Amino acid sequence: MLSNVGLNRLIILGFMAMVGFAMAKSIQSGSSLGLVLCITSLGAAVYFLYLLAKMKQEMEAEENR
């Protein structure tokens, strides 16, 4: 069975792969709206990962007090 960390990494990797595929298809078809939406999705995913790392860091700091 997959661990929680492994499953989370697999989900994140799958999402990034889907965004990359969608970005490649939008560039191939010349769709500017598709490209904008892909970049927005990528930015939201990166911001989510940033917030997740920040939350873990704050939880560890709170635990050490």
C-alpha positions in Angstrom: 0.0 0.0 0.0 1.2 3.5 -0.8 2.2 5.8 2.1 0.5 9.1 2.5 3.6 11.0 1.4 4.0 8.8 -1.6 0.4 9.2 -2.6 0.6 13.0 -2.3 3.7 13.1 -4.4 2.0 10.9 -7.0 -1.1 13.1 -7.1 1.1 16.3 -7.5 3.2 14.7 -10.2 0.1 13.5 -12.1 -1.4 17.0 -11.9 1.8 18.6 -13.2 2.0 16.1 -16.0 -1.6 16.9 -17.0 -1.0 20.6 -16.9 2.1 20.1 -19.0 0.2 18.0 -21.5 -2.6 20.6 -21.7 0.0 23.4 -22.2 1.7 21.5 -25.0 -1.7 20.8 -26.7 -2.7 24.5 -26.4 0.6 25.6 -28.0 0.2 23.0 -30.7 -3.3 24.2 -31.6 -2.5 27.9 -31.2 -5.0 28.5 -28.4 -4.1 31.5 -26.4 -7.0 31.0 -24.0 -5.8 27.5 -23.3 -2.3 28.7 -22.7 -3.5 31.3 -20.3 -5.6 28.8 -18.4 -2.7 26.3 -18.2 -0.3 29.0 -16.9 -3.0 29.9 -14.3 -3.4 26.3 -13.2 0.4 25.9 -13.0 0.7 29.1 -10.9 -2.1 27.9 -8.6 -0.4 24.5 -8.1 3.0 26.1 -7.3 1.3 28.5 -4.8 -0.5 25.6 -3.2 2.8 23.8 -2.8 4.3 26.9 -1.3 1.5 27.2 1.2 1.7 23.5 2.1 5.5 23.8 2.8 4.9 27.0 4.9 2.1 25.2 6.9 4.4 22.3 7.6 7.2 24.6 8.7 4.8 26.5 11.1 3.5 23.2 12.5 7.0 22.0 13.2 7.9 25.4 14.8 4.7 25.2 17.0 5.5 21.6 18.0 9.0 22.6 19.1 7.8 25.3 21.5 
